[in-house]
Each structure stands twice: as C-alpha cells, then as structure tokens.
C-alpha cells in the first residue's frame, strides 16, 4: 500500500460524501433539510453523502451559492479556499466603507478591478493593506477627472 495520495483518493464519491456530511453537520441541518434546500430528493442526497452516487456540478454550485462552500473543498478537501472568501469579504467591506467615508466616487468596474488585484495578491501570499487599494482608487478618480477636464476644453 502506497503513502502517496492521488486525485482519485480525494475526489472519489466516498471522500466527497464525507465532506458533504461534515459541512451539513457544521450547518446544523438534517439530510432531509439540506436535500430540500438543494432541490434533490432525500434519497438522492443520502446516496451522495454515503458515496453511492457521484455528486454533480449542479449540487456543487448550489452548495457554493447557498452556503459559500468552495468547490475546492467539496471536490478536493482543500480547506484554505473556504477561508480565502472570508478574507475577501472582509476586505471588500472595509474597502467599500473607506470609499464611502472618504466620499471617493469610484466607478464599479474600477472597484472590481482593484478588488480582483487585491485578491490575486492575497492568494499569492501578499495581502496588501486596504490603504494601498484606497491609494489606487484615489488615483483612478483623479485620472478620470483629468481626462474629463481635457475633453471639456
């Protein structure tokens, strides 16, 4: 028997079922309750949890949409992905609060780009402070005003 863990070891229906069960218990739901919320029959859900049926993409996406369960966790057991969304949520909340506090009128596409840049750096282990994002936001607004003034002349 090998000590090497393969993709099949973590993505097999039994392993995924164990992670589904762990998440369901963490949510303090019964199998019947979670099945109803996911739009599957209780019998089907029980088969998923017991590893007797492979989980489909629809169920994985539903778990993500309803409970913020990252597909990496269900499919591969990667725990860190679940925590990254918490950090992202915290960053977005802080960033939006500071934009409002400083009355920075940042276009939505620029806001999304700054958040995406922050998240990319975060996943690489280089979390930037919100002050860096605010600096970028103020620069975008200043440049936008300069362009607008040039067009008006």
Backbone bond lengths (Angstrom), bond angles and torsions (degrees), N, CA, C in turn:
res aa  C-N    CA-C-N  psi(-1)  N-CA   C-N-CA  omega(-1)  CA-C   N-CA-C  phi
1 X - - - 1.452 - - 1.526 109.44 -
2 X 1.318 116.80 134.02 1.458 122.60 -175.72 1.527 111.58 -90.11
3 X 1.340 116.04 148.44 1.461 121.59 175.15 1.525 111.70 -87.01
4 X 1.321 117.23 -3.89 1.457 121.63 -178.70 1.525 109.58 -78.15
5 X 1.335 116.35 130.26 1.461 121.51 176.74 1.520 107.68 -92.63
6 X 1.316 116.22 125.83 1.461 121.07 -179.04 1.521 110.21 -102.32
7 X 1.329 115.61 169.14 1.468 120.76 177.09 1.518 110.37 -59.45
8 X 1.317 116.60 -36.35 1.463 120.16 179.85 1.525 111.47 -63.82
9 X 1.345 116.74 -31.60 1.461 120.61 -179.92 1.526 112.35 -64.83
10 X 1.323 117.30 -34.53 1.464 119.60 -176.26 1.518 113.46 -99.48
11 X 1.333 117.60 -20.84 1.465 119.21 -178.36 1.520 112.72 -103.47
12 X 1.310 117.86 6.12 1.456 118.66 178.45 1.527 108.59 -71.04
13 X 1.325 117.99 154.26 1.466 121.16 -176.76 1.528 114.40 -56.17
14 X 1.317 118.27 -32.65 1.465 120.22 -179.87 1.530 110.41 -66.98
15 X 1.327 117.25 -44.73 1.470 120.70 178.89 1.522 111.29 -63.99
16 X 1.325 116.40 -43.52 1.466 120.20 178.27 1.524 109.69 -63.75
17 X 1.323 116.98 -41.05 1.462 121.10 177.90 1.519 112.40 -59.81
18 X 1.329 116.29 -40.25 1.470 120.07 178.01 1.525 110.85 -63.49
19 X 1.338 116.38 -39.50 1.465 119.36 178.94 1.530 111.03 -70.24
20 X 1.331 116.71 -36.79 1.472 119.86 174.76 1.525 110.40 -60.02
21 X 1.320 115.83 -45.99 1.463 120.53 -179.54 1.527 110.65 -62.31
22 X 1.322 116.38 -44.64 1.469 120.12 179.85 1.526 110.67 -60.59
23 X 1.321 116.88 -42.21 1.460 120.60 179.85 1.522 110.39 -67.53
24 X 1.330 117.02 -41.79 1.472 121.01 179.42 1.522 110.00 -60.67
25 X 1.329 116.42 -44.68 1.466 120.45 179.10 1.530 111.18 -65.42
26 X 1.319 116.46 -37.92 1.466 120.91 176.84 1.533 110.48 -62.09
27 X 1.337 116.20 -35.66 1.468 121.81 178.53 1.526 112.27 -80.15
28 X 1.329 116.51 -6.78 1.466 123.33 -179.48 1.533 111.31 59.35
29 X 1.338 114.81 47.80 1.460 121.46 178.01 1.520 109.85 -118.54
30 X 1.334 115.89 152.25 1.462 120.19 172.75 1.521 107.91 -83.16
31 X 1.319 115.69 167.07 1.458 119.61 176.45 1.525 110.51 -61.00
32 X 1.318 116.93 -40.82 1.471 121.41 -179.45 1.531 110.50 -64.39
33 X 1.329 117.23 -43.35 1.465 120.62 179.64 1.527 111.69 -62.53
34 X 1.334 116.51 -46.82 1.457 119.15 -178.67 1.520 110.78 -67.52
35 X 1.319 117.35 -39.28 1.468 120.33 177.51 1.525 110.18 -57.43
36 X 1.325 116.94 -45.97 1.468 120.72 -179.47 1.525 110.93 -62.03
37 X 1.314 116.91 -42.61 1.468 120.69 -179.02 1.523 112.38 -68.01
38 X 1.331 115.85 -28.80 1.468 120.17 179.21 1.524 112.42 -88.98
39 X 1.330 116.58 -8.37 1.463 120.05 178.16 1.514 114.27 78.22
40 X 1.330 116.83 29.14 1.467 120.96 175.84 1.524 108.11 -123.95
41 X 1.310 115.51 161.53 1.463 118.64 178.63 1.530 109.37 -71.44
42 X 1.329 117.05 153.72 1.468 119.21 177.07 1.530 112.03 -57.02
43 X 1.331 116.25 -39.23 1.465 120.00 -179.63 1.532 110.49 -61.77
44 X 1.337 116.49 -44.42 1.465 120.45 179.20 1.524 110.31 -62.03
45 X 1.338 116.41 -45.38 1.459 119.37 -179.50 1.529 110.96 -62.01
46 X 1.312 116.60 -42.54 1.474 120.41 179.29 1.528 110.09 -61.26
47 X 1.342 117.03 -38.92 1.468 120.21 175.64 1.533 110.48 -61.21
48 X 1.346 117.29 -42.02 1.471 120.28 177.29 1.527 110.32 -59.48
49 X 1.319 115.18 -49.79 1.459 120.09 -175.17 1.532 112.00 -65.29
50 X 1.326 117.33 -32.97 1.463 121.50 179.34 1.523 112.91 -86.11
51 X 1.332 117.11 -0.38 1.457 121.00 178.53 1.512 114.16 75.01
52 X 1.334 117.25 18.91 1.462 120.70 -179.41 1.523 112.13 -91.62
53 X 1.322 116.21 -8.41 1.459 120.95 177.95 1.525 107.61 -142.95
54 X 1.331 116.14 138.17 1.463 120.31 178.70 1.528 109.95 -71.79
55 X 1.308 115.23 139.53 1.462 121.67 179.11 1.517 109.00 -78.60
56 X 1.328 116.24 134.59 1.457 121.13 179.52 1.518 112.72 -91.91
57 X 1.310 114.35 169.10 1.456 121.45 -179.00 1.529 111.82 -60.92
58 X 1.334 117.48 -37.95 1.467 120.24 -179.77 1.526 111.30 -58.65
59 X 1.318 117.12 -43.08 1.460 120.31 -179.58 1.528 110.68 -67.65
60 X 1.309 116.88 -40.91 1.465 120.88 179.30 1.525 110.05 -62.30
61 X 1.331 116.64 -43.76 1.464 120.38 178.76 1.525 111.72 -67.53
62 X 1.329 116.65 -36.53 1.471 120.06 177.57 1.527 110.76 -65.10
63 X 1.315 117.86 -41.22 1.471 120.89 177.89 1.531 110.24 -62.93
64 X 1.320 115.77 -36.70 1.458 119.62 178.02 1.526 110.64 -68.83
65 X 1.324 116.83 -46.44 1.468 120.56 -177.63 1.525 112.26 -66.83
66 X 1.318 117.01 -42.78 1.466 120.55 -175.43 1.524 113.35 -80.77
67 X 1.326 117.20 -38.56 1.465 120.58 -170.00 1.521 114.20 -127.16
68 X 1.335 117.16 8.41 1.460 121.62 179.67 1.528 112.56 56.04
69 X 1.325 115.10 37.95 1.464 120.35 175.58 1.523 106.32 -89.05
70 X 1.308 116.94 115.37 1.462 120.70 -176.61 1.528 110.02 -68.43
71 X 1.334 117.71 137.41 1.469 120.20 177.61 1.525 113.17 -54.56
72 X 1.332 117.71 -33.78 1.469 120.14 177.69 1.522 111.45 -58.30
73 X 1.325 116.54 -36.16 1.463 119.51 179.65 1.524 110.41 -68.40
74 X 1.332 116.98 -49.58 1.468 119.13 -178.17 1.521 111.88 -64.81
75 X 1.322 116.55 -44.88 1.466 119.91 -174.87 1.524 113.52 -77.61
76 X 1.333 116.53 -41.74 1.460 119.51 -170.43 1.523 114.73 -120.64
77 X 1.326 117.47 -6.31 1.457 120.39 -179.01 1.512 113.83 75.57
78 X 1.327 116.98 19.69 1.461 120.77 -179.52 1.521 108.51 -80.59
79 X 1.320 115.45 107.51 1.463 121.40 -176.67 1.518 112.99 -72.31
80 X 1.323 117.78 -37.17 1.460 119.88 -172.51 1.514 113.06 -59.27
81 X 1.321 117.58 -29.75 1.460 119.75 -177.65 1.519 111.38 -61.70
82 X 1.322 117.42 -32.54 1.461 120.03 179.44 1.521 110.51 -67.17
83 X 1.314 117.42 -35.12 1.452 120.81 -177.42 1.518 111.87 -78.21
84 X 1.311 118.27 -25.91 1.452 121.10 179.05 1.522 110.59 -63.09
85 X 1.320 117.64 -35.59 1.453 119.72 -179.78 1.523 111.06 -69.43
86 X 1.316 117.12 -32.04 1.459 119.71 174.95 1.519 111.01 -64.18
87 X 1.320 116.33 -43.35 1.463 120.71 178.64 1.527 110.30 -65.49
88 X 1.324 116.43 -40.39 1.463 120.45 178.49 1.523 110.47 -63.07
89 X 1.312 116.29 -45.15 1.468 120.71 178.87 1.529 110.43 -59.95
90 X 1.328 116.85 -44.33 1.465 120.95 179.05 1.525 111.28 -62.78
91 X 1.335 116.42 -43.07 1.462 119.96 179.20 1.522 110.43 -62.14
92 X 1.331 117.00 -47.60 1.466 120.36 -178.43 1.525 110.59 -59.90
93 X 1.323 116.99 -44.43 1.468 120.16 -179.66 1.531 110.80 -61.25
94 X 1.322 116.89 -45.72 1.465 121.07 -179.96 1.521 110.86 -65.06
95 X 1.321 116.37 -43.99 1.463 121.77 -179.35 1.529 110.53 -62.11
96 X 1.327 117.23 -47.97 1.468 120.40 179.93 1.528 111.47 -64.24
97 X 1.323 116.76 -38.49 1.471 119.98 176.85 1.526 110.96 -61.54
98 X 1.328 116.27 -43.72 1.469 119.18 -179.49 1.521 111.47 -68.75
99 X 1.338 116.98 -37.02 1.467 119.31 175.71 1.527 109.87 -59.25
100 X 1.324 116.06 -44.43 1.470 120.43 -179.96 1.528 110.96 -67.03
101 X 1.330 117.01 -44.61 1.468 120.76 -179.07 1.527 111.94 -60.05
102 X 1.326 115.82 -39.37 1.467 120.49 -178.41 1.527 112.14 -91.93
103 X 1.330 116.11 1.79 1.469 122.51 -179.88 1.527 111.96 53.31
104 X 1.325 115.43 44.92 1.460 121.74 176.57 1.521 107.46 -88.21
105 X 1.329 116.52 117.01 1.465 122.27 -177.31 1.529 109.29 -91.66
106 X 1.313 115.46 80.27 1.462 122.23 -175.76 1.524 110.05 -90.22
107 X 1.340 118.22 128.11 1.470 119.51 176.82 1.530 110.58 -59.67
108 X 1.344 117.48 145.14 1.470 121.05 -177.21 1.527 113.78 -54.31
109 X 1.352 117.01 -39.94 1.466 118.50 -178.45 1.529 111.46 -67.39
110 X 1.315 117.16 -32.82 1.469 120.52 176.54 1.521 110.65 -71.51
111 X 1.322 115.75 -39.02 1.467 120.30 176.83 1.530 109.85 -60.66
112 X 1.329 115.97 -46.22 1.467 120.60 179.80 1.526 110.88 -62.15
113 X 1.327 117.09 -39.87 1.465 120.52 -179.82 1.530 111.18 -65.27
114 X 1.326 116.90 -40.53 1.466 120.41 179.31 1.527 110.31 -66.28
115 X 1.331 116.61 -42.12 1.466 120.41 178.20 1.531 109.98 -63.63
116 X 1.333 116.99 -42.60 1.470 120.51 179.17 1.526 110.96 -62.30
117 X 1.334 116.69 -41.44 1.472 120.21 177.24 1.523 110.94 -61.86
118 X 1.347 115.86 -44.25 1.464 119.75 179.14 1.524 110.17 -60.06
119 X 1.333 116.48 -45.97 1.464 120.22 -176.78 1.527 111.42 -65.35
120 X 1.321 116.57 -40.02 1.467 119.93 177.74 1.531 109.76 -60.11
121 X 1.320 116.88 -46.69 1.466 120.63 178.18 1.527 111.19 -63.33
122 X 1.329 116.64 -39.70 1.462 121.52 179.65 1.520 110.91 -60.91
123 X 1.338 116.86 -44.83 1.465 119.58 -178.69 1.521 111.78 -68.14
124 X 1.324 116.88 -19.73 1.465 121.05 175.94 1.527 111.90 -89.89
125 X 1.329 115.88 3.96 1.456 120.34 178.91 1.511 114.31 84.82
126 X 1.331 116.69 15.74 1.469 120.84 -177.92 1.528 110.04 -121.28
127 X 1.308 116.86 60.14 1.464 120.38 -178.47 1.524 109.97 -61.33
128 X 1.307 115.59 122.21 1.455 121.12 179.93 1.526 109.65 -90.30
129 X 1.323 117.79 143.86 1.462 119.11 177.64 1.524 110.73 -67.76
130 X 1.314 115.88 155.43 1.459 120.62 -178.27 1.532 110.91 -61.31
131 X 1.322 117.40 -24.66 1.466 120.79 178.45 1.527 111.31 -61.40
132 X 1.326 116.86 -34.73 1.468 120.58 177.70 1.525 109.47 -66.38
133 X 1.322 116.73 -41.97 1.465 120.67 177.37 1.525 110.47 -63.75
134 X 1.325 116.78 -39.89 1.467 120.14 178.97 1.526 110.77 -65.49
135 X 1.319 116.98 -38.63 1.462 120.23 176.58 1.528 109.60 -59.86
136 X 1.335 116.14 -46.45 1.467 120.49 178.24 1.523 110.93 -60.22
137 X 1.323 116.92 -42.34 1.467 121.10 -179.32 1.527 110.80 -62.44
138 X 1.329 116.21 -44.90 1.469 119.25 179.66 1.527 110.75 -64.67
139 X 1.330 117.30 -36.13 1.465 121.08 177.92 1.533 111.01 -64.87
140 X 1.325 116.35 -43.13 1.467 120.75 179.13 1.524 109.88 -60.17
141 X 1.324 116.64 -46.51 1.469 120.79 -179.14 1.527 110.36 -64.55
142 X 1.325 117.65 -43.86 1.467 121.07 179.43 1.523 110.85 -61.81
143 X 1.325 117.21 -44.77 1.466 120.54 178.90 1.523 111.22 -64.33
144 X 1.315 116.46 -37.96 1.460 120.95 178.66 1.528 110.61 -63.79
145 X 1.325 116.36 -41.18 1.473 120.49 178.42 1.525 110.84 -65.41
146 X 1.337 117.08 -39.66 1.466 120.67 178.33 1.523 110.34 -62.66
147 X 1.330 116.72 -45.08 1.467 120.42 179.36 1.519 110.90 -63.39
148 X 1.301 116.67 -41.01 1.457 121.43 179.74 1.527 110.59 -64.33
149 X 1.331 116.92 -41.08 1.465 121.16 179.25 1.522 110.71 -65.22
150 X 1.324 117.29 -38.42 1.475 121.01 178.75 1.519 111.13 -65.34
151 X 1.335 115.88 -39.10 1.468 119.89 179.81 1.522 111.31 -67.65
152 X 1.313 116.47 -31.53 1.464 121.08 -178.16 1.522 112.59 -75.53
153 X 1.352 117.09 -17.66 1.466 119.45 -178.06 1.494 112.54 -92.54
